[in-house]
C-alpha cells in the first residue's frame, strides 16, 4: 500500500500540483526507497510513452 502511495506522490509531483498538508504527511509516512523506486519507474514509463507517441506521429 505504501508503494501505491509513493506512486501517487510522485505522480502529483510530476504535475507540480501538491498541497502542503499532503506533502507533509507523505514526507513522514513514506520511505525514501519507495519514493526513489516510484520516481525511477515513473520516469522510465514517461520516456517510453513519449517515445511511443513520437513513433506514432512520425509514421
C-alpha positions as CSV (number, residue, x, y, z in Angstrom):
1,X,0.0,0.0,0.0
2,X,2.9,2.4,0.7
3,X,4.3,1.8,-2.7
4,X,1.0,2.9,-4.3
5,X,1.0,6.0,-2.1
6,X,4.6,6.6,-3.3
7,X,3.4,6.4,-6.9
8,X,0.6,8.8,-6.2
9,X,3.0,11.3,-4.5
10,X,5.4,11.0,-7.5
11,X,2.6,11.5,-10.0
12,X,1.4,14.7,-8.3
13,X,5.0,15.9,-8.0
14,X,5.5,15.4,-11.8
15,X,2.5,17.6,-12.4
16,X,3.6,20.1,-9.9
17,X,0.4,20.1,-8.0
18,X,0.6,19.2,-4.4
19,X,-1.0,20.6,-1.2
20,X,1.3,21.3,1.7
21,X,-0.6,19.0,4.0
22,X,-0.3,16.1,1.6
23,X,3.4,16.8,1.2
24,X,4.0,16.8,4.9
25,X,2.0,13.6,5.5
26,X,3.9,11.9,2.7
27,X,7.3,13.0,3.9
28,X,6.6,11.4,7.3
29,X,4.9,8.3,6.1
30,X,6.8,7.2,3.0
31,X,10.3,5.7,3.0
32,X,12.8,7.3,0.7
33,X,13.4,4.0,-1.0
34,X,9.8,3.8,-2.1
35,X,9.8,7.3,-3.4
36,X,13.0,6.7,-5.4
37,X,11.8,3.5,-6.8
38,X,8.4,5.0,-7.8
39,X,10.2,8.0,-9.3
40,X,12.5,5.9,-11.4
41,X,9.8,3.6,-12.7
42,X,7.5,6.6,-13.4
43,X,10.3,8.4,-15.3
44,X,11.0,5.3,-17.4
45,X,7.3,4.9,-18.2
46,X,7.1,8.6,-19.1
47,X,10.0,8.3,-21.5
48,X,8.6,5.2,-23.1
49,X,5.2,6.8,-23.6
50,X,6.9,9.9,-25.2
51,X,8.9,7.6,-27.5
52,X,5.7,5.7,-28.5
53,X,3.9,8.9,-29.2
54,X,6.7,10.2,-31.4
55,X,6.9,6.9,-33.3
56,X,3.1,7.0,-33.8
57,X,3.1,10.6,-35.1
58,X,6.1,10.2,-37.4
59,X,4.7,7.1,-39.1
